[in-house]
Amino acid sequence: MAGATLAEIPWDQAATMIDLEGRVPIIGTIRECALHFTLYKPHARENARLLLTVPVHREGRATRTWLLEPAEIAVLAARLNEEEQ
C-alpha cells in the first residue's frame, strides 16, 4: 500500500492509539481506534495520536507519515460513521 492516503487506510490495519498524557494505549485496528476516538471527551481527543503500522501520504507533504494527528483521526471517525449509516 505504498501510495495510500488517509481515505484508503483499511479498517482492519493494525494501529495503536496513544495519548500525549501517558494513558494506556489502545492496540487494535484502525476501526477500533476510530471508534474509541468518537467516545473521547474533547480534551482527550486533542491529546490522541494514532500510530500506524503502514505509513500514509499526507496532503501537502512529500513524505509519508506513521502518526496521525487529532484532525486526521476525526476524518477517519467521520468516514466510519458514514459507512455505518
HELIX and SHEET records of a PDB file:
HELIX    1   1 LEU A    6  GLU A    8  5                                   3    
HELIX    2   2 ILE A   30  LEU A   39  1                                  10    
HELIX    3   3 PRO A   42  GLU A   46  1                                   5    
HELIX    4   4 PRO A   70  GLU A   84  1                                  15    
SHEET    1   A 4 ILE A  26  THR A  29  0                                        
SHEET    2   A 4 ALA A  14  ASP A  19 -1                                        
SHEET    3   A 4 ALA A  48  HIS A  57 -1                                        
SHEET    4   A 4 ARG A  64  LEU A  68 -1                                        
END                                                                             
